[in-house]
Amino acid sequence: VTPGAVGTPSFAAAMIRTMTLGMIVVMIESTGMFLALSDITGKKIDQPQLAAGLRADGVGTVIGGVFNTFPYTSFSQNVGLVGVTGVRSRWVAVAGGVILLLLGLTPKLAQLVESVPTFVLGGAGIVMFGMVAATGIRILSTVDYKHNRNNLYVVALAIGFGLIPLVAPRWTQQMAHSLHPLLESGILLTAVAALVLNLFFNGAKGDTAGAIEAAKAAE
C-alpha cells in the first residue's frame, strides 16, 4: 500500500462537482446513522457532535484517497450491530479495528473469515439493516401527525421521491449527465424533498418547534 501509487492527483471542475454531490449523499447518510445510533444508545447528540462525526468521515476519506482506496463513511451495518448485540462501548469498536488490522496482516486468518458462507452473512445482514430501518420508523413515530396533517404529506412525498430511482432506474437518461449523481440517489432525493416540503408546509419556525417537540417525545 504505497501512498500515491496511482499517480499524481489532478483536479477537474466537472469531477469536483460530481464528487461533491457524492459526498453530500454520504454526509446525509452518515447523519442518519448518527441519529439512529443516538436513539439506540440513549445518548443525546447535538450539532457540534454531528459536525465532528462528519469531519471524521472526511478525514477518513482523505486518508483513503492518499492510500489509493475508496472514500470511508459510517455504515448502517455497524449501527445495526449495536442494536442487535446491545454492546454500546466505543472500546469494543476500537478492539474490532485492531482485529481487522491483524486480519489484514495475516492472510490465513483472512481466509478463515472469507470461508464464512454467504447465506450466513445474508441472514445477519437482514437483521442488521432491519434494525436500522426500525429505528428510523421509531424516530418518525414521534412526529405530530394528529394535529398537523401536513407532516403526513412531507413523509409520504419524501418517501415517494426516494423510491423513484428504485422503481425507474433509467428516469435520468434524458437529463444532463452532471445531474445523475444527484438524481440517482434515493437518500439524497428523500432528504432534499423532506427539507423543501417541510419548509413549504410548516415554515422555518414550525420546523424548529416541531423538532424540539419530537426530541422531547423521543427522550
N, C-alpha and C positions, 0 to 999 in steps of 0.2 A: 504494500500500500504506500506508494510514493506520492507525496503532495505534488499536484500539478502535472501528473503523468500524461494527461490527455492533451496538454498543450497550454499555451499562454491564454489567459482569459481575454475574450473580445466582447465588445459592447455594441449592440444594435438597438435602435429605438423601438422597432416593432417587437423584438423578442423581450425587451424590458417591459413593455406594456403587457404582453401576454403573460409573462411570469408574475407580474404584479397582480394581475387578475387571479392567477392561480394561487398566489399566497393569500389573497383576500379570502378565497374559498377555504384555505387551510386555517386561517385565523378564525373564521366564523365557526368552522367545525370544532376547533380547539376550544373556543369559548363555550360551546355547548357541552363539551366534555368536562370543562372545569366546573360549570354549573351543576352538571349531573353528579360529579364527584363530590361537590359541596353538599348536595342533597343526600347522597348515600352515606357520607361520613358524619353528617350533622354539624359540620364546621362551616360557619358563615364565611363567605368570601366577598371581599369588597373590590372596588375598582382598581386600586393600586396592586392588589394581588393578581387580578386578572391581567393587568398590563405586564406584571413581572413574568407571569406564565407565558404570555405571548412573546416577550423578549427572549425567554429561554428557548422557545421553539425557533426563533430567528437565529440565535447564536448557534444552535444545533445545525440548522440549515447551512449557515456559513461554513462551519467546520466540515460538514458533509461535502460541501462543494469543493473545499480545499483538497479533500482526500478522494475526489473523483467518484462520489456516490450521490445518492438521491437526497432530496430535502427530508428533514425529520419533523415530525409533528406528534401531537398527542393522539393516541389510538383508543377507539371505543372498546377494543378487546380488553385493555388493561383496566378501564373503568368497570367493565362488566365483571372482571375477576374480583374486584373489590366487593361488589355486590354479592357474588356467588360465594366467596370464601369468608367474607366478614373481616378479613385482615386489613387494617387501616393504617398500619405503621409505615412511615416512609423508609425506615431502615430495611424493611423487607424488600422494597423496590431497589435499594442500594445493593443488597445482597444478591438480588436477581441480576443486576447489571454486572457484578463481579463474576457470577457464574457464567453469564453469556460471554464475557471476555475470555474466561478459561476454556469454554467450549470452542471459541474461535481459534484458540491457540493449540487445541488438542483435537485433531481430526477424527480420531477414533471415537471420542465422546460425541462429536457432532454427528457421526454416522449412526450412533445409537439413538439419538434424538430423531434423526431423519427416518429411522425404521418404524416409528410410531405410525400405525395405519391411518390413512386419510379419513376414514369414516369415524374414527375416534376423535380426531381433531374437529371434524364437522359437527359431531354431536355436542362437543364442548362449545363450539362457536355459536350454535343455535341458542344455547342458554345464555352465553355472554352478551350477544347482540340483543337478545330479547330483554335482558336485564336493563340495558341502556334505554331501549325503547319504552319499557315500563316506567323507568324513572322520568323520562320526558313526559309521558302521559300523566304521571302523578303531579309534575310541576304545572302542567296545563290545567289540571283539575282545580287549582287554586284561583284561577281566573274567574271573575264575576260574570257569569253568563245570564243569570236570572234578571238582574236589574239593568244590564247593558247588553241588549241583543246585538249590538254592533260587533261585540267581541266574537260572536259566532261567525259573522261574515269574515272577520280577519283570519280566524283559524281555518275556516273552510276554504277560502280562496287561496290562502298561502299554501296549504297542503296541495290544492289543485295545481297551482303553478309549479310546485316542486315535482309533481308526478309527470309533467309534460315530457321531460327528456326520457323517462322510462316508457311511457306509452307510445310516443312518437320520436324515436331516436334521430330521425333524419329531418326534423322540423326546421333545422337551421340551414339546410342546404342552399336556400336561395338568399341567405343573408351574408353580409361581409365576413370574410374568414377571421378577421381580427375580433369579431364578436363571439366566435364559437366558444372560447374558454369561459366566457361569462354566461352564455345561454345554455350550455350543455351540462351545467352543474345544478342538480336539483336542490342541493343545500343552499347555494347562493341565491337561486331564484326564490326559494321559500323565505329566506332571511330578508331579502330586499322587498318582496311582496308584503310580508308581515309588517315591516317597518313603515312602508309607504301607506298601507291601508290603515294602520294604527294611527298614524299622524292625520290621515284624512278623516277617519270616523271619530277619533277621540281627542285629537289635538295634542300638543306637547304637554299641557298642564294635566289633561286627563291621563296621559300616558304615565307621567310621573306619579300621580296619585294612585293609579291602578297598580303600578309596580310596587309601591310601598305597601299597599294593602295585600298584594299577593305574597310579598316577603313575610309580612306578619302572619298571614294564614299558614304559610309553609313552616314557620317556626312553631 
